[in-house]
Amino acid sequence: MSSSVAASRIDEFRAAVASSVNDDLLRDRDLDAFVVDGIVPDLVVTPSSEHELATVLAEAHEHALAVIPFGAGTHRSLGNLPAGFDIALSTTRLDRIVAHEPADLTVTVEPGVRLDDLQTLLATSNQFLPLDPPCGNDATVGGLIASAAFGPLRHGFGTVRDWLIGVRVVHADGAISKAGGRVVKNVAGYEMTKLYTGSLGTLGVISEATFKLMPSPAARQTVAAYFHSPHAAATFAFAAQDAGLSLEAAELLSPPGAFAVLGQSRWAVLLRVGGSPGGVARTLREMTSLANGLHASVEHIDNDAWRRWSDVFTPGELALRVSVQPFAVADAVEVLDRRFAGAAATLSATISAGVVRVNARPSRDHRPAALVAHARALAARCDGYTVVDAAPVSYKREHDVFGPLRPDFAIMKRLKDEFDPRRILSPGRFVGRL
C-alpha cells in the first residue's frame, strides 16, 4: 500500500469515527509514546466506552487499517515485528471498576485499570489478585491478559488463566461477545476465556474482565535462603514442596540476580510465606530447619524485595523465558548462567513451573542470535521451549521470537482466520507471524 493510499484510508477512518462518535478520541500527536519495535503509528485512538471501542474497530476493519491495542506498554517488547501499525488503540480511558463483590470474591474491571490501582482497591476489603508479572504494578489488566505475563506468585497461585473467569471482547469487525461470567461457579465458556489469554490482542480487544480473588493473609513474611549451587537450592525447594510447606512464591536467583535483588552475590531462593501469624511462624521454622540441613543460611528480607525483583526482571534489551521440566531447572540455570555470563545476565527461575528467566545485554562477542540459539537448544534437550520476551529489532527481522512452529499452529491459524480474516489486529506479532 503506497503512503498516499494509506494516508487516504487514515483520513477516511478519522472522518468516519468522528461522525459516528466524536473526534475527541483521535489524536496524531505524542505518537512516540506508542512505538512498537521502532514503528510509529499514524494515529492514537482512546475510546472511553465499549461502544466507542466497537466503532473504532468496525471502522478500522472497514478501511483495512492495522490496529495494535495498547495498555501501559509495559510488555510491548513481546511479540514479532508488526506487519503493519496504523493505529494505536489506547485503553487508558477504559479504566473503570465495573463491579467488586467482596462476598463472592470477584471483581469486574475495564482493560485500562492498572494492576497496582486494582490491588489498592482490593486491599480495602482484605483481598488481592495473586498476579505479579515483571513491571506488573504499572501494567494494565488488559495488557496482563494479552501477554499472559506472570511472576513468582505462579508458584503458589498459577497464572492469569487460573484467575480470569469472564471476559467481554470486541472483535476485529466491531462485534461484541462474552465468555464466562461474574461468579466463580459459572464455568460456561471457560475455555473461550482462556483462548484470549496470551493472544497478544490478535483475536479481539477485551472490553471487560472478571477475576476471582484471594483473601489477603493475616501475616506475610519474605525470606532468602543462600546456597552453594543451584542444585542445592532446587533440592531445598523440592523438599519444601514435599513437606507440604505453604509458600506463595519460591524463586531461584543466580548470583548476579541475587546481587541485584538482595545485595548478595550467591545462589539464593527468595521465598514468601502467607497465612495466619502462627502458621507463618511454623512454616518459617520448618523451612529454616530444611535449609540448615542443606548447610544453607536463611535471613528475613523486607517485602519490598518483590518490587525490586519486578524492576530487575522487567524485560530489557534481550529477555528470554526458557521452559523445561521442573527437575531440569537446576541444570538449565547453571548452564545458562555460565553461557550468558559475558552478556551481564541475571537469571530467575520459578522451579515448580520449570521456567527460567534470562535478562541480558548482548554485545559484539555475545550476539542475540547465538545466545537465543543456545537457550533453544538447551530447552529442546529438556523437552521444553524458549520464548523471546524482548530482543533488538535486528534480531526480530530475521527470527520468530516464539521459535519453531509447534504442531498446534494449524489450529492457531484457523482461529486467526475466523476471528480476524482481514488481519487488522496486531498483524504479524503472534506465533508464526500471524
The 8 nearest C-alpha neighbors of each residue, nearest first, counted from 0:
[[1, 4, 5, 2, 3, 6, 8, 83],
 [0, 2, 4, 3, 5, 6, 7, 8],
 [1, 3, 5, 4, 6, 0, 7, 8],
 [4, 2, 6, 5, 1, 7, 0, 8],
 [5, 3, 7, 1, 6, 2, 0, 8],
 [4, 6, 2, 8, 7, 3, 1, 9],
 [7, 5, 9, 3, 4, 8, 2, 10],
 [6, 8, 4, 10, 5, 9, 3, 11],
 [9, 7, 11, 5, 10, 6, 62, 12],
 [8, 10, 12, 6, 7, 11, 13, 5],
 [9, 11, 13, 7, 8, 12, 6, 14],
 [10, 12, 8, 14, 13, 9, 15, 7],
 [13, 11, 9, 15, 10, 14, 8, 58],
 [12, 14, 10, 16, 11, 15, 9, 17],
 [15, 13, 17, 11, 12, 16, 18, 10],
 [14, 16, 12, 18, 17, 13, 19, 11],
 [17, 15, 19, 13, 18, 14, 20, 12],
 [18, 16, 21, 22, 14, 15, 20, 19],
 [17, 19, 15, 16, 20, 14, 21, 22],
 [20, 18, 16, 17, 15, 21, 54, 14],
 [19, 21, 17, 18, 16, 51, 22, 54],
 [22, 20, 17, 23, 18, 19, 16, 24],
 [21, 23, 17, 24, 25, 16, 20, 13],
 [24, 22, 25, 21, 26, 17, 45, 20],
 [23, 25, 45, 44, 22, 46, 26, 21],
 [26, 24, 44, 22, 23, 43, 45, 27],
 [25, 27, 43, 28, 42, 44, 24, 23],
 [26, 28, 42, 43, 30, 41, 29, 25],
 [27, 29, 30, 26, 42, 43, 31, 41],
 [30, 28, 31, 32, 27, 33, 26, 43],
 [29, 31, 28, 32, 33, 39, 27, 40],
 [30, 32, 33, 34, 29, 39, 40, 28],
 [33, 31, 30, 34, 29, 39, 72, 35],
 [32, 34, 31, 30, 35, 87, 39, 40],
 [33, 35, 39, 38, 31, 37, 32, 36],
 [36, 34, 38, 37, 75, 33, 39, 76],
 [37, 35, 38, 392, 80, 34, 76, 81],
 [36, 38, 35, 34, 39, 392, 80, 31],
 [39, 37, 35, 34, 36, 40, 84, 81],
 [38, 40, 34, 31, 30, 37, 41, 33],
 [41, 39, 85, 84, 86, 42, 87, 30],
 [42, 40, 85, 86, 27, 39, 43, 30],
 [41, 43, 27, 86, 40, 26, 87, 44],
 [44, 42, 87, 26, 86, 25, 88, 27],
 [43, 45, 25, 88, 24, 89, 87, 46],
 [44, 46, 24, 89, 88, 90, 92, 47],
 [47, 45, 51, 52, 24, 48, 44, 92],
 [46, 48, 92, 93, 45, 51, 49, 52],
 [49, 47, 51, 50, 46, 52, 93, 92],
 [48, 50, 52, 51, 53, 206, 47, 46],
 [49, 51, 53, 48, 52, 54, 46, 47],
 [52, 50, 54, 48, 46, 53, 49, 55],
 [51, 53, 49, 55, 46, 50, 54, 48],
 [52, 54, 173, 50, 56, 51, 55, 169],
 [55, 53, 51, 57, 52, 56, 173, 58],
 [54, 56, 52, 58, 53, 57, 59, 51],
 [55, 57, 59, 173, 53, 58, 54, 171],
 [56, 58, 173, 172, 60, 54, 59, 55],
 [57, 59, 61, 60, 55, 56, 12, 62],
 [60, 58, 56, 64, 62, 61, 57, 63],
 [61, 59, 63, 57, 58, 62, 172, 56],
 [60, 62, 58, 59, 63, 57, 172, 64],
 [61, 63, 59, 60, 64, 8, 58, 12],
 [64, 62, 60, 61, 59, 423, 65, 421],
 [63, 65, 59, 62, 85, 423, 66, 60],
 [64, 66, 423, 84, 85, 83, 424, 86],
 [67, 65, 86, 424, 423, 425, 87, 84],
 [66, 68, 425, 87, 88, 424, 69, 86],
 [69, 67, 88, 87, 89, 66, 200, 70],
 [68, 70, 89, 88, 72, 90, 67, 87],
 [71, 69, 72, 90, 142, 139, 89, 111],
 [70, 72, 138, 73, 139, 69, 137, 142],
 [71, 73, 75, 70, 74, 69, 138, 33],
 [74, 72, 71, 75, 138, 134, 137, 135],
 [75, 73, 76, 72, 77, 146, 142, 314],
 [74, 76, 72, 77, 73, 35, 78, 69],
 [77, 75, 389, 74, 388, 78, 36, 35],
 [78, 76, 388, 75, 389, 74, 79, 387],
 [79, 77, 428, 429, 76, 400, 80, 388],
 [78, 80, 428, 400, 81, 395, 399, 429],
 [79, 81, 428, 395, 82, 36, 427, 78],
 [82, 80, 427, 83, 428, 426, 79, 84],
 [83, 81, 427, 426, 80, 84, 428, 425],
 [84, 82, 81, 65, 426, 85, 427, 425],
 [83, 85, 65, 40, 86, 66, 81, 67],
 [84, 86, 40, 65, 41, 64, 66, 83],
 [85, 87, 66, 42, 40, 43, 84, 41],
 [86, 88, 43, 67, 66, 89, 68, 40],
 [89, 87, 68, 44, 69, 67, 43, 86],
 [88, 90, 69, 45, 91, 70, 44, 87],
 [91, 89, 111, 93, 70, 92, 45, 69],
 [90, 92, 111, 93, 89, 94, 70, 45],
 [93, 91, 47, 94, 90, 45, 46, 111],
 [94, 92, 111, 47, 90, 91, 109, 95],
 [95, 93, 112, 111, 109, 92, 91, 110],
 [96, 94, 109, 97, 108, 93, 112, 111],
 [95, 97, 108, 98, 107, 109, 94, 99],
 [96, 98, 108, 107, 95, 109, 99, 106],
 [99, 97, 107, 106, 96, 100, 108, 105],
 [98, 100, 106, 101, 105, 107, 97, 96],
 [99, 101, 103, 105, 102, 104, 106, 98],
 [102, 100, 104, 103, 99, 105, 124, 126],
 [101, 103, 100, 104, 105, 99, 124, 212],
 [102, 104, 100, 101, 105, 182, 183, 211],
 [105, 103, 101, 212, 102, 211, 100, 213],
 [106, 104, 211, 100, 103, 210, 212, 99],
 [105, 107, 99, 210, 209, 98, 100, 108],
 [108, 106, 209, 98, 97, 208, 99, 96],
 [109, 107, 96, 97, 208, 207, 95, 110],
 [108, 110, 207, 94, 95, 93, 111, 206],
 [111, 109, 141, 140, 112, 206, 207, 93],
 [110, 112, 94, 91, 90, 93, 139, 109],
 [113, 111, 94, 139, 110, 140, 109, 114],
 [114, 112, 139, 116, 115, 138, 137, 140],
 [113, 115, 117, 136, 116, 139, 138, 140],
 [114, 116, 136, 118, 117, 113, 119, 137],
 [117, 115, 119, 113, 114, 118, 120, 112],
 [116, 118, 114, 120, 119, 115, 121, 113],
 [117, 119, 121, 115, 120, 116, 127, 122],
 [120, 118, 116, 122, 117, 121, 115, 123],
 [119, 121, 117, 118, 122, 123, 116, 124],
 [122, 120, 118, 126, 123, 124, 127, 119],
 [121, 123, 125, 119, 124, 126, 120, 118],
 [122, 124, 121, 125, 120, 119, 126, 118],
 [123, 125, 122, 126, 121, 101, 120, 214],
 [126, 124, 122, 215, 123, 214, 121, 127],
 [125, 127, 214, 215, 121, 122, 124, 213],
 [128, 126, 213, 121, 118, 212, 215, 129],
 [127, 129, 212, 130, 213, 118, 126, 211],
 [130, 128, 127, 156, 152, 131, 213, 212],
 [129, 131, 128, 152, 132, 149, 159, 150],
 [132, 130, 150, 135, 149, 152, 133, 129],
 [133, 131, 149, 150, 135, 148, 134, 130],
 [134, 132, 309, 313, 135, 312, 150, 131],
 [135, 133, 309, 313, 136, 137, 310, 132],
 [134, 136, 132, 138, 133, 137, 131, 114],
 [135, 137, 115, 114, 138, 134, 113, 131],
 [136, 138, 135, 134, 113, 115, 114, 139],
 [139, 137, 135, 136, 71, 113, 73, 114],
 [140, 138, 113, 142, 111, 112, 141, 114],
 [139, 141, 143, 110, 142, 112, 114, 113],
 [142, 140, 110, 144, 143, 139, 145, 111],
 [143, 141, 145, 139, 144, 140, 70, 146],
 [142, 144, 140, 141, 146, 145, 147, 148],
 [145, 143, 147, 196, 141, 142, 146, 197],
 [144, 146, 199, 197, 142, 196, 198, 143],
 [145, 147, 197, 148, 143, 199, 144, 142],
 [148, 146, 197, 144, 143, 145, 196, 159],
 [147, 149, 146, 132, 143, 150, 144, 133],
 [150, 148, 132, 131, 158, 130, 147, 153],
 [149, 151, 132, 131, 152, 153, 133, 130],
 [150, 152, 153, 248, 250, 154, 349, 249],
 [153, 151, 248, 154, 150, 155, 247, 156],
 [152, 154, 157, 156, 151, 155, 158, 150],
 [155, 153, 152, 248, 156, 351, 151, 157],
 [156, 154, 247, 153, 152, 248, 246, 157],
 [155, 157, 153, 152, 154, 129, 158, 247],
 [156, 158, 153, 161, 155, 154, 152, 159],
 [159, 157, 160, 161, 153, 149, 156, 130],
 [158, 160, 162, 161, 163, 147, 144, 130],
 [161, 159, 158, 163, 162, 193, 196, 147],
 [160, 162, 159, 158, 163, 157, 156, 164],
 [163, 161, 159, 210, 211, 160, 164, 158],
 [162, 164, 210, 160, 165, 209, 161, 159],
 [165, 163, 210, 179, 209, 180, 162, 211],
 [164, 166, 179, 180, 209, 178, 208, 163],
 [167, 165, 208, 178, 207, 177, 209, 168],
 [166, 168, 177, 207, 206, 176, 205, 178],
 [169, 167, 205, 176, 206, 204, 175, 177],
 [170, 168, 175, 204, 203, 174, 173, 53],
 [169, 171, 203, 173, 174, 172, 168, 175],
 [170, 172, 173, 419, 56, 203, 60, 424],
 [173, 171, 57, 60, 170, 174, 56, 61],
 [174, 172, 57, 53, 56, 170, 171, 169],
 [173, 175, 170, 172, 169, 176, 53, 171],
 [176, 174, 169, 168, 170, 173, 177, 167],
 [175, 177, 168, 167, 169, 174, 178, 170],
 [178, 176, 167, 166, 168, 179, 175, 165],
 [179, 177, 188, 166, 165, 192, 191, 167],
 [178, 180, 165, 188, 187, 189, 164, 186],
 [179, 181, 165, 182, 185, 164, 178, 209],
 [182, 180, 209, 165, 183, 105, 164, 107],
 [183, 181, 184, 185, 180, 105, 103, 164],
 [182, 184, 185, 211, 181, 164, 105, 186],
 [183, 185, 182, 186, 180, 181, 187, 164],
 [186, 184, 183, 182, 187, 180, 179, 181],
 [185, 187, 189, 179, 184, 188, 180, 183],
 [188, 186, 179, 189, 185, 178, 180, 190],
 [189, 187, 179, 178, 191, 190, 186, 192],
 [188, 190, 192, 186, 179, 191, 187, 193],
 [189, 191, 193, 192, 188, 194, 187, 178],
 [192, 190, 194, 188, 193, 189, 178, 195],
 [193, 191, 189, 190, 194, 178, 195, 165],
 [192, 194, 190, 196, 191, 195, 160, 189],
 [193, 195, 191, 192, 196, 190, 198, 197],
 [196, 194, 198, 193, 192, 197, 202, 145],
 [197, 195, 144, 193, 145, 194, 198, 147],
 [196, 198, 147, 146, 145, 199, 144, 195],
 [197, 199, 195, 200, 145, 196, 201, 202],
 [200, 198, 145, 201, 197, 146, 429, 425],
 [199, 201, 198, 203, 145, 202, 204, 425],
 [200, 202, 424, 425, 199, 198, 203, 426],
 [203, 201, 200, 418, 415, 419, 198, 195],
 [204, 202, 170, 200, 169, 201, 171, 168],
 [205, 203, 169, 168, 200, 206, 170, 68],
 [204, 206, 168, 207, 167, 169, 110, 203],
 [207, 205, 168, 167, 109, 110, 49, 204],
 [208, 206, 109, 167, 166, 108, 205, 110],
 [207, 209, 166, 108, 107, 165, 109, 167],
 [210, 208, 107, 165, 106, 164, 181, 163],
 [211, 209, 163, 162, 164, 106, 105, 212],
 [210, 212, 105, 162, 104, 183, 106, 163],
 [213, 211, 104, 128, 105, 127, 210, 126],
 [212, 214, 127, 126, 128, 215, 104, 129],
 [215, 213, 126, 125, 216, 127, 212, 104],
 [214, 216, 126, 125, 127, 213, 217, 122],
 [217, 215, 274, 218, 273, 214, 275, 219],
 [216, 218, 275, 274, 215, 276, 219, 273],
 [219, 217, 276, 216, 274, 275, 273, 279],
 [218, 220, 273, 272, 274, 216, 221, 217],
 [221, 219, 272, 271, 273, 222, 218, 302],
 [220, 222, 271, 300, 270, 302, 299, 301],
 [221, 223, 299, 300, 270, 298, 269, 271],
 [224, 222, 269, 298, 268, 297, 270, 267],
 [223, 225, 297, 268, 267, 296, 295, 298],
 [226, 224, 267, 296, 295, 266, 265, 297],
 [225, 227, 295, 266, 228, 232, 267, 231],
 [226, 228, 266, 231, 225, 229, 265, 295],
 [229, 227, 230, 231, 226, 266, 232, 333],
 [230, 228, 232, 329, 231, 233, 266, 333],
 [229, 231, 233, 329, 228, 232, 234, 330],
 [232, 230, 234, 228, 229, 233, 226, 235],
 [231, 233, 229, 235, 230, 234, 226, 236],
 [232, 234, 236, 230, 235, 231, 229, 329],
 [235, 233, 231, 237, 232, 236, 230, 238],
 [234, 236, 238, 232, 233, 237, 239, 231],
 [235, 237, 233, 239, 238, 234, 240, 232],
 [236, 238, 240, 234, 239, 235, 241, 233],
 [237, 239, 241, 235, 240, 236, 242, 234],
 [240, 238, 242, 236, 237, 241, 244, 235],
 [239, 241, 237, 243, 238, 242, 244, 236],
 [240, 242, 238, 243, 239, 237, 244, 236],
 [243, 241, 239, 240, 244, 238, 237, 285],
 [242, 244, 240, 241, 245, 239, 238, 246],
 [245, 243, 239, 242, 240, 246, 282, 241],
 [244, 246, 243, 247, 272, 282, 273, 155],
 [247, 245, 272, 248, 271, 244, 155, 249],
 [246, 248, 155, 271, 272, 152, 154, 273],
 [249, 247, 152, 271, 154, 151, 270, 246],
 [248, 250, 270, 269, 268, 154, 349, 151],
 [249, 251, 349, 269, 268, 348, 151, 248],
 [252, 250, 268, 348, 347, 267, 269, 349],
 [253, 251, 347, 267, 256, 257, 346, 266],
 [252, 254, 256, 266, 346, 255, 257, 347],
 [253, 255, 265, 264, 266, 257, 256, 258],
 [256, 254, 258, 345, 257, 253, 264, 259],
 [257, 255, 345, 253, 259, 252, 254, 258],
 [258, 256, 254, 260, 261, 252, 259, 255],
 [257, 259, 262, 263, 264, 255, 261, 256],
 [258, 260, 256, 257, 262, 261, 255, 311],
 [259, 261, 257, 258, 307, 308, 262, 256],
 [262, 260, 257, 258, 263, 259, 304, 256],
 [261, 263, 258, 259, 260, 257, 264, 256],
 [264, 262, 258, 261, 265, 257, 254, 259],
 [263, 265, 254, 258, 257, 255, 262, 266],
 [266, 264, 254, 263, 267, 257, 225, 226],
 [265, 267, 254, 253, 226, 225, 252, 228],
 [268, 266, 225, 252, 224, 251, 226, 265],
 [267, 269, 251, 224, 250, 223, 252, 270],
 [270, 268, 223, 250, 249, 222, 267, 251],
 [269, 271, 249, 248, 222, 221, 223, 268],
 [272, 270, 221, 248, 247, 220, 246, 222],
 [271, 273, 246, 220, 219, 247, 279, 221],
 [274, 272, 219, 216, 218, 279, 247, 220],
 [275, 273, 216, 218, 279, 217, 278, 276],
 [274, 276, 278, 217, 277, 218, 279, 216],
 [277, 275, 218, 279, 278, 280, 274, 217],
 [278, 276, 280, 275, 279, 281, 274, 282],
 [277, 279, 275, 281, 280, 276, 274, 282],
 [278, 280, 282, 276, 281, 277, 274, 273],
 [279, 281, 277, 283, 278, 282, 276, 284],
 [280, 282, 278, 284, 279, 283, 277, 285],
 [283, 281, 279, 285, 284, 280, 286, 278],
 [282, 284, 286, 280, 281, 285, 287, 279],
 [283, 285, 281, 287, 282, 286, 288, 280],
 [284, 286, 288, 282, 287, 283, 289, 281],
 [287, 285, 283, 289, 288, 284, 282, 290],
 [286, 288, 290, 284, 289, 285, 283, 291],
 [287, 289, 285, 291, 286, 290, 292, 284],
 [288, 290, 286, 292, 287, 291, 285, 293],
 [291, 289, 287, 295, 293, 292, 288, 286],
 [292, 290, 294, 295, 288, 293, 289, 287],
 [291, 293, 289, 290, 294, 288, 295, 287],
 [292, 294, 290, 291, 295, 289, 231, 235],
 [295, 293, 291, 292, 290, 296, 226, 227],
 [296, 294, 290, 291, 226, 293, 225, 224],
 [295, 297, 225, 224, 291, 290, 294, 298],
 [298, 296, 224, 223, 287, 225, 295, 222],
 [299, 297, 223, 222, 300, 224, 296, 225],
 [298, 300, 222, 221, 223, 301, 297, 220],
 [301, 299, 222, 221, 298, 302, 223, 304],
 [300, 302, 303, 304, 221, 299, 220, 222],
 [301, 303, 304, 221, 305, 300, 220, 306],
 [304, 302, 306, 305, 301, 307, 300, 308],
 [305, 303, 307, 302, 306, 301, 308, 260],
 [306, 304, 308, 303, 307, 309, 302, 260],
 [305, 307, 309, 303, 308, 304, 310, 302],
 [308, 306, 304, 310, 309, 305, 260, 311],
 [309, 307, 305, 311, 306, 310, 260, 312],
 [308, 310, 133, 306, 307, 134, 312, 311],
 [309, 311, 307, 313, 308, 312, 134, 306],
 [312, 310, 308, 309, 313, 307, 259, 260],
 [313, 311, 309, 310, 133, 314, 308, 358],
 [312, 314, 133, 310, 134, 311, 309, 315],
 [315, 313, 318, 312, 389, 358, 388, 316],
 [316, 314, 317, 318, 313, 358, 389, 359],
 [315, 317, 390, 360, 389, 391, 318, 359],
 [318, 316, 390, 389, 359, 315, 358, 360],
 [319, 317, 358, 389, 388, 314, 357, 387],
 [320, 318, 387, 357, 388, 356, 386, 321],
 [319, 321, 356, 386, 385, 355, 322, 387],
 [320, 322, 385, 355, 354, 384, 319, 378],
 [323, 321, 354, 383, 384, 353, 385, 355],
 [324, 322, 383, 353, 381, 378, 325, 327],
 [323, 325, 353, 327, 326, 381, 328, 383],
 [326, 324, 353, 327, 328, 351, 350, 352],
 [325, 327, 324, 328, 329, 353, 350, 323],
 [328, 326, 324, 325, 330, 329, 331, 323],
 [329, 327, 331, 325, 330, 326, 353, 332],
 [330, 328, 230, 229, 332, 331, 327, 233],
 [331, 329, 333, 328, 327, 332, 334, 230],
 [332, 330, 328, 334, 329, 333, 335, 327],
 [331, 333, 335, 329, 330, 334, 336, 328],
 [332, 334, 330, 336, 331, 335, 329, 337],
 [335, 333, 331, 337, 336, 332, 338, 330],
 [336, 334, 338, 332, 337, 333, 339, 331],
 [335, 337, 333, 339, 334, 338, 340, 332],
 [336, 338, 340, 334, 335, 339, 333, 341],
 [339, 337, 335, 336, 340, 334, 341, 370],
 [340, 338, 342, 336, 341, 337, 344, 335],
 [341, 339, 337, 342, 343, 338, 336, 344],
 [342, 340, 339, 343, 365, 338, 344, 364],
 [341, 343, 360, 339, 361, 340, 344, 359],
 [344, 342, 341, 340, 359, 360, 345, 339],
 [345, 343, 359, 358, 342, 339, 340, 357],
 [344, 346, 256, 255, 358, 357, 253, 359],
 [347, 345, 357, 253, 356, 256, 252, 344],
 [346, 348, 252, 356, 251, 355, 253, 250],
 [349, 347, 355, 251, 354, 350, 250, 356],
 [350, 348, 250, 354, 352, 351, 353, 151],
 [349, 351, 353, 352, 348, 325, 328, 354],
 [350, 352, 353, 325, 349, 154, 237, 354],
 [353, 351, 350, 354, 349, 325, 154, 153],
 [354, 352, 325, 350, 323, 324, 322, 351],
 [353, 355, 322, 349, 348, 352, 321, 323],
 [354, 356, 348, 321, 320, 347, 322, 357],
 [357, 355, 320, 347, 346, 319, 348, 321],
 [356, 358, 346, 319, 318, 345, 359, 344],
 [357, 359, 318, 345, 344, 317, 315, 314],
 [360, 358, 344, 317, 342, 343, 361, 318],
 [359, 361, 342, 316, 343, 317, 362, 344],
 [362, 360, 365, 366, 342, 367, 359, 317],
 [363, 361, 365, 364, 366, 360, 342, 367],
 [362, 364, 365, 366, 361, 367, 342, 360],
 [365, 363, 362, 366, 361, 341, 342, 369],
 [366, 364, 362, 361, 363, 342, 367, 370],
 [365, 367, 361, 362, 369, 368, 363, 364],
 [368, 366, 370, 369, 361, 371, 365, 394],
 [369, 367, 371, 370, 366, 372, 394, 398],
 [368, 370, 372, 367, 371, 366, 373, 365],
 [371, 369, 367, 373, 372, 368, 366, 374],
 [370, 372, 374, 368, 373, 369, 367, 375],
 [373, 371, 375, 369, 370, 374, 368, 376],
 [372, 374, 376, 370, 371, 375, 369, 377],
 [373, 375, 371, 377, 372, 376, 378, 370],
 [376, 374, 372, 378, 377, 373, 385, 379],
 [377, 375, 379, 373, 378, 374, 372, 380],
 [376, 378, 374, 380, 375, 379, 373, 381],
 [377, 379, 383, 384, 375, 381, 380, 376],
 [380, 378, 382, 376, 383, 381, 377, 384],
 [379, 381, 377, 378, 382, 376, 383, 375],
 [382, 380, 378, 379, 383, 323, 324, 377],
 [383, 381, 379, 380, 378, 323, 384, 324],
 [384, 382, 323, 378, 322, 379, 381, 324],
 [383, 385, 378, 322, 379, 321, 375, 386],
 [386, 384, 321, 375, 320, 322, 378, 387],
 [385, 387, 401, 320, 319, 400, 388, 321],
 [386, 388, 319, 400, 389, 318, 401, 320],
 [387, 389, 77, 318, 319, 386, 76, 314],
 [390, 388, 318, 76, 317, 387, 77, 314],
 [391, 389, 317, 316, 394, 392, 318, 395],
 [390, 392, 393, 394, 316, 395, 317, 389],
 [391, 393, 395, 394, 36, 396, 390, 37],
 [394, 392, 391, 396, 395, 397, 390, 398],
 [395, 393, 392, 391, 396, 397, 398, 390],
 [394, 396, 392, 398, 397, 393, 80, 79],
 [397, 395, 393, 394, 398, 392, 80, 399],
 [398, 396, 395, 394, 393, 399, 392, 368],
 [397, 399, 395, 396, 400, 394, 402, 79],
 [398, 400, 401, 402, 79, 395, 431, 432],
 [401, 399, 387, 402, 79, 398, 386, 78],
 [402, 400, 386, 399, 430, 387, 403, 385],
 [401, 403, 399, 400, 404, 386, 385, 398],
 [404, 402, 405, 401, 399, 431, 400, 430],
 [405, 403, 408, 431, 402, 406, 430, 401],
 [404, 406, 407, 408, 403, 402, 409, 430],
 [407, 405, 408, 404, 409, 410, 403, 411],
 [406, 408, 410, 409, 405, 411, 404, 412],
 [409, 407, 411, 410, 406, 405, 412, 404],
 [408, 410, 412, 411, 407, 413, 406, 414],
 [411, 409, 413, 408, 407, 412, 414, 406],
 [412, 410, 408, 414, 409, 413, 415, 407],
 [411, 413, 415, 409, 414, 410, 416, 408],
 [414, 412, 416, 410, 415, 411, 417, 409],
 [415, 413, 417, 411, 412, 416, 418, 410],
 [416, 414, 412, 418, 417, 419, 413, 411],
 [417, 415, 420, 413, 414, 419, 418, 412],
 [416, 418, 414, 415, 419, 420, 413, 412],
 [417, 419, 415, 202, 416, 414, 420, 170],
 [420, 418, 422, 415, 421, 416, 171, 417],
 [419, 421, 416, 422, 417, 418, 415, 423],
 [422, 420, 419, 423, 63, 60, 416, 171],
 [421, 423, 419, 420, 426, 424, 65, 425],
 [422, 424, 65, 421, 66, 64, 426, 63],
 [425, 423, 201, 66, 426, 422, 67, 65],
 [426, 424, 67, 201, 66, 428, 427, 423],
 [427, 425, 82, 424, 422, 428, 81, 423],
 [426, 428, 432, 433, 82, 81, 429, 79],
 [427, 429, 79, 78, 81, 432, 426, 80],
 [430, 428, 433, 432, 78, 427, 431, 79],
 [429, 431, 432, 401, 433, 428, 404, 399],
 [430, 432, 433, 429, 404, 399, 408, 401],
 [433, 431, 427, 429, 430, 428, 79, 399],
 [432, 427, 429, 431, 430, 426, 428, 412]]
